C-alpha cells in the first residue's frame, strides 16, 4: 500500500498520538489555571488505539510518539506502549512527558517497548521550575532523567520552552549539565496559541541569537535523520550532550514536515496549527475496515497546506498545546 505523502512531496512516517488532554502541571505558557475538564471526556480506548496504529502502519508509520496532556496519567499506559511496540511496521515508540513519574515507571515502560523519551524541563533551577510549572518536583524529575539515561533507551531528550525574562539566562548552567550527559536539550520557541496571546507577546524570544552563539562557540550542526522531529541539533567535541533548536517562526520550518497528529478523542490534525480536523473514531470500531481508514488518510493528505499561519497570527483551532500534544 502506498505510503502517506502530500502534494508537496513530503512523506509522513511519524505520528504524534495524544492519549488524553489532562495534565497535572500548570505551566504558565500552556495551562496556567490547570486542566479544566469539559464534561466527562472519552479518550480513545486501547482497542481503538490499536486499530488506529494498524491503519497508520499500513501506510508507512514507522515512528510513534505518545503525548498528552500528560500521557503518564493514563493508567493503561504500559499496555498501550506494549501494543504499539507489537504493531508490525512501527520501529520506534517514543513518549513526551513532564517526567513526574519517570523514577517510578521508566523501567516498566522500557520493558514494554518504549524506545525513547522526551522530558519537559524548562529550568534547572528549582525555584524557576516551580514558577513556570506550578510544581516543586524539579529535583525529582532530574533524578528520573538520570535513571532514564541509565536505562538503555535509544534516546533521552529534554525540552525547554525558551521564555524571555524567565529562563533565557540559563545557558551556562545548561551547558555544564550537558558536559557529561548523553542527551539532547531542545530549546523550543514559545508559540502563540488561541489563549496565550498576551503571554506570548511578553515572553516570546526568537532563537536566532542563541543559534548564532552556538556556532560562535564551536558547536556544529548535525545532519537530520529521516524520521527526526523539527529540531536543528548542534554538537561540540567537549560535550557529550547536544543542543537542539526548534524554531517554528523560522523560514522553511514546515518544508521538512514528516508528522501527523491525532487527538485524544480521535481527530486527525494535519498541522499543529491547522484550522480543521476530521474524526477518525467511526473508523476505529470493531467492524471497521482498515482499508477505509487508510483511504481517508490518503485523501486528507491532499488538503495539507505547505505551512502554518503563525507568522500572520493565525493559530488555527489549537486553544493550548495540551489539547493536541504539542
C-alpha positions as CSV (number, residue, x, y, z in Angstrom):
1,X,0.0,0.0,0.0
2,X,1.3,3.5,-0.9
3,X,2.9,5.5,1.9
4,X,1.3,8.7,3.1
5,X,2.6,11.7,1.0
6,X,1.2,15.2,0.3
7,X,1.2,17.3,-2.9
8,X,4.5,19.0,-1.8
9,X,6.5,15.7,-1.9
10,X,6.6,15.3,1.9
11,X,6.2,11.8,3.4
12,X,4.7,11.1,6.8
13,X,6.2,8.1,8.7
14,X,5.8,9.9,12.1
15,X,2.6,10.1,14.1
16,X,2.1,12.0,17.3
17,X,-0.8,10.5,19.2
18,X,-2.3,12.3,22.2
19,X,-3.6,9.9,24.9
20,X,-5.5,12.5,26.9
21,X,-5.7,16.2,27.3
22,X,-5.4,16.2,31.1
23,X,-2.2,17.4,32.7
24,X,-1.1,17.7,36.3
25,X,1.1,20.7,35.7
26,X,0.1,24.3,35.4
27,X,2.7,25.6,33.0
28,X,2.4,29.3,32.5
29,X,2.6,29.1,28.7
30,X,0.1,26.3,28.4
31,X,-2.4,25.6,31.3
32,X,-1.7,28.4,33.8
33,X,-5.0,27.6,35.6
34,X,-4.6,23.9,35.4
35,X,-6.6,21.4,33.2
36,X,-10.3,22.2,33.1
37,X,-12.3,19.2,32.0
38,X,-15.3,19.9,29.7
39,X,-17.8,17.3,30.9
40,X,-16.5,13.7,31.0
41,X,-14.2,13.3,28.0
42,X,-14.0,10.0,26.2
43,X,-10.4,9.4,25.3
44,X,-9.6,6.7,22.7
45,X,-9.7,3.2,24.1
46,X,-6.8,0.8,23.9
47,X,-8.7,-1.2,21.2
48,X,-9.4,2.0,19.2
49,X,-5.7,3.0,19.5
50,X,-4.7,-0.5,18.3
51,X,-6.8,-0.2,15.1
52,X,-5.6,3.3,14.5
53,X,-1.9,2.2,14.7
54,X,-2.5,-0.7,12.4
55,X,-4.1,1.6,9.9
56,X,-1.3,4.1,10.0
57,X,1.4,1.3,9.9
58,X,-0.2,0.1,6.7
59,X,0.6,3.4,5.0
60,X,4.1,3.8,6.3
61,X,4.0,4.7,10.0
62,X,7.5,3.9,11.5
63,X,7.7,6.3,14.4
64,X,5.0,6.9,17.1
65,X,5.2,9.5,19.8
66,X,2.7,9.3,22.7
67,X,1.8,12.7,24.0
68,X,-0.9,14.4,26.1
69,X,-1.7,16.4,28.2
70,X,0.4,14.2,30.3
71,X,0.4,10.6,28.9
72,X,1.6,9.0,32.2
73,X,-1.8,9.9,33.7
74,X,-3.3,7.0,31.7
75,X,-3.4,4.0,34.0
76,X,-3.2,1.7,30.9
77,X,-0.1,3.5,29.5
78,X,2.1,0.4,29.9
79,X,-0.4,-1.7,27.9
80,X,-0.6,1.0,25.2
81,X,3.2,1.0,24.9
82,X,3.3,-2.8,24.6
83,X,0.5,-2.8,21.9
84,X,2.3,-0.1,19.9
85,X,5.6,-1.9,20.1
86,X,4.0,-5.1,18.9
87,X,2.4,-3.4,15.8
88,X,4.1,-4.6,12.6
89,X,5.9,-1.8,10.9
90,X,6.4,0.5,14.0
91,X,10.1,0.7,14.7
92,X,10.2,3.5,17.3
93,X,7.8,4.1,20.2
94,X,8.6,7.4,22.0
95,X,6.9,9.5,24.6
96,X,6.9,13.1,25.7
97,X,6.2,13.5,29.4
98,X,6.7,16.0,32.2
99,X,8.7,13.4,33.9
100,X,6.8,13.3,37.2
101,X,6.5,9.5,37.1
102,X,9.9,8.7,35.5
103,X,11.5,7.4,38.7
104,X,8.7,5.1,39.4
105,X,7.9,3.7,35.9
106,X,10.8,4.1,33.4
107,X,12.0,0.5,33.6
108,X,8.4,-0.8,33.2
109,X,7.8,1.4,30.2
110,X,11.2,0.4,28.7
111,X,10.4,-3.3,29.2
112,X,7.0,-2.8,27.5
113,X,8.8,-1.5,24.4
114,X,9.4,2.2,24.9
115,X,12.5,3.2,22.8
116,X,12.8,6.9,23.6
117,X,11.5,9.6,25.9
118,X,11.4,13.4,25.8
119,X,11.1,15.2,29.1
120,X,9.8,18.7,29.5
121,X,12.2,20.6,31.8
122,X,12.0,24.4,31.5
123,X,14.6,25.2,34.1
124,X,17.4,23.6,36.1
125,X,16.8,26.0,39.0
126,X,14.1,24.5,41.4
127,X,12.6,27.9,42.2
128,X,12.3,28.9,38.5
129,X,11.0,25.5,37.7
130,X,8.3,25.9,40.3
131,X,7.4,29.4,39.0
132,X,7.0,28.1,35.4
133,X,5.2,24.8,36.0
134,X,3.4,25.3,39.3
135,X,5.2,22.2,40.8
136,X,8.2,21.9,43.0
137,X,9.3,18.5,41.8
138,X,12.2,19.6,39.6
139,X,14.9,17.7,41.5
140,X,12.8,14.5,41.4
141,X,12.4,14.9,37.6
142,X,16.2,15.4,37.2
143,X,16.7,12.2,39.2
144,X,14.3,10.4,36.9
145,X,16.1,11.7,33.8
146,X,19.3,10.2,35.1
147,X,17.5,6.9,35.6
148,X,16.2,7.1,32.1
149,X,19.7,7.8,30.7
150,X,21.0,4.7,32.5
151,X,18.1,2.5,31.4
152,X,19.3,1.7,27.9
153,X,16.7,3.6,26.0
154,X,17.6,4.5,22.4
155,X,17.2,8.3,23.1
156,X,16.5,10.6,26.1
157,X,15.9,14.2,25.2
158,X,14.9,17.3,27.2
159,X,12.5,20.0,26.1
160,X,12.8,23.6,27.4
161,X,10.4,26.3,26.1
162,X,12.5,29.5,25.6
163,X,11.0,32.2,27.7
164,X,12.2,35.8,27.7
165,X,12.8,37.1,31.2
166,X,12.1,33.7,32.8
167,X,14.8,31.2,31.7
168,X,16.7,32.8,28.9
169,X,19.9,33.4,31.0
170,X,20.4,29.7,32.0
171,X,22.7,28.7,29.1
172,X,25.8,28.4,31.2
173,X,24.1,26.0,33.6
174,X,22.6,24.0,30.7
175,X,25.9,23.6,29.0
176,X,27.5,22.4,32.2
177,X,24.7,19.9,32.6
178,X,25.3,18.6,29.1
179,X,29.0,18.2,29.5
180,X,28.8,14.6,30.8
181,X,25.3,13.5,29.9
182,X,24.5,11.9,26.5
183,X,21.2,13.7,25.9
184,X,19.9,16.5,23.7
185,X,18.4,19.6,25.1
186,X,16.0,21.2,22.7
187,X,15.1,24.8,23.1
188,X,11.6,25.4,21.7
189,X,10.5,28.9,20.7
190,X,7.3,29.9,22.5
191,X,4.4,29.5,20.1
192,X,1.2,31.6,20.1
193,X,-1.9,29.6,20.7
194,X,-5.6,30.5,20.9
195,X,-5.5,31.5,24.6
196,X,-1.9,32.8,25.3
197,X,-1.6,35.9,23.2
198,X,-0.6,38.3,26.0
199,X,1.8,35.8,27.5
200,X,3.3,35.3,24.0
201,X,3.9,39.0,23.5
202,X,5.6,39.3,26.9
203,X,7.8,36.2,26.7
204,X,8.4,35.2,23.1
205,X,12.1,35.1,22.2
206,X,13.5,34.3,18.8
207,X,16.2,31.7,18.8
208,X,18.4,33.3,16.2
209,X,20.8,34.8,18.7
210,X,21.1,31.5,20.6
211,X,21.8,29.6,17.5
212,X,24.5,32.1,16.4
213,X,26.1,31.9,19.8
214,X,26.4,28.1,19.5
215,X,28.2,28.5,16.1
216,X,30.5,31.1,17.5
217,X,31.4,28.8,20.4
218,X,32.4,25.9,18.2
219,X,29.1,23.9,18.1
220,X,28.4,22.4,14.7
221,X,25.1,21.4,13.0
222,X,24.4,17.7,12.9
223,X,22.7,16.1,9.8
224,X,19.0,15.5,10.4
225,X,17.7,11.9,10.5
226,X,14.9,10.9,8.1
227,X,12.3,10.3,10.9
228,X,13.6,13.1,13.2
229,X,11.4,15.9,14.6
230,X,11.9,19.5,13.6
231,X,14.9,20.3,15.8
232,X,18.2,21.5,14.3
233,X,20.8,19.8,16.6
234,X,24.2,21.0,17.4
235,X,27.2,19.1,18.8
236,X,30.5,20.1,20.4
237,X,33.6,17.9,20.9
238,X,33.8,18.9,24.6
239,X,30.3,17.9,25.5
240,X,28.6,14.5,25.5
241,X,25.2,16.2,25.1
242,X,23.8,18.1,22.2
243,X,21.7,21.3,21.9
244,X,18.6,21.4,19.6
245,X,16.7,24.4,18.4
246,X,13.0,24.2,17.4
247,X,12.2,27.5,15.7
248,X,8.6,27.4,14.3
249,X,8.9,31.1,13.1
250,X,12.0,30.4,11.0
251,X,11.9,30.4,7.2
252,X,11.1,27.0,5.7
253,X,10.3,25.4,9.1
254,X,7.5,23.4,7.5
255,X,9.5,22.2,4.5
256,X,10.7,19.1,6.3
257,X,7.4,18.3,8.0
258,X,7.1,14.5,8.4
259,X,4.4,14.0,11.1
260,X,0.7,14.0,11.6
261,X,-1.3,14.3,14.8
262,X,-4.3,12.5,16.2
263,X,-6.0,14.0,19.3
264,X,-7.1,12.0,22.4
265,X,-10.6,11.8,21.0
266,X,-9.6,10.6,17.6
267,X,-9.4,13.7,15.4
268,X,-6.8,13.7,12.7
269,X,-4.9,17.0,12.6
270,X,-2.7,17.7,9.5
271,X,-0.9,20.5,11.3
272,X,-0.4,21.6,14.9
273,X,-1.9,25.0,14.0
274,X,-4.4,23.8,11.4
275,X,-7.8,25.2,11.1
276,X,-9.8,22.0,10.9
277,X,-9.8,18.3,12.0
278,X,-11.6,15.2,10.9
279,X,-12.8,12.5,13.3
280,X,-11.3,9.1,12.7
281,X,-13.2,7.5,15.6
282,X,-16.1,6.0,13.5
283,X,-13.4,4.1,11.5
284,X,-11.9,2.6,14.6
285,X,-14.7,0.4,15.7
286,X,-14.6,-3.4,15.8
287,X,-16.3,-3.9,12.5
288,X,-14.5,-1.0,10.7
289,X,-12.5,-1.7,7.6
290,X,-8.8,-0.7,7.9
291,X,-8.9,0.0,4.1
292,X,-11.5,2.7,4.7
293,X,-9.3,4.3,7.3
294,X,-6.2,4.3,5.0
295,X,-8.3,5.7,2.2
296,X,-9.4,8.6,4.4
297,X,-5.8,9.3,5.4
298,X,-4.6,9.4,1.8
299,X,-7.5,11.8,0.8
300,X,-6.9,14.1,3.8
301,X,-3.2,14.5,2.9
302,X,-4.3,16.2,-0.3
303,X,-5.6,19.0,1.9
304,X,-2.4,19.6,3.9
305,X,-1.0,23.1,3.4
306,X,2.6,24.0,2.7
307,X,3.0,25.6,6.1
308,X,1.3,27.1,9.2
309,X,-0.1,30.6,9.6
310,X,1.8,31.6,12.7
311,X,3.6,34.5,11.0
312,X,0.2,36.0,10.3
313,X,-1.0,35.4,13.9
314,X,-3.2,32.5,12.7
315,X,-3.1,29.8,15.5
316,X,-5.8,27.7,13.9
317,X,-8.1,25.7,16.2
318,X,-5.5,24.9,18.9
319,X,-6.5,26.6,22.1
320,X,-3.4,25.4,24.0
321,X,-0.8,22.8,23.4
322,X,-2.2,20.3,25.9
323,X,-5.2,19.9,23.6
324,X,-3.2,18.3,20.9
325,X,0.1,17.2,22.3
326,X,2.4,20.0,21.1
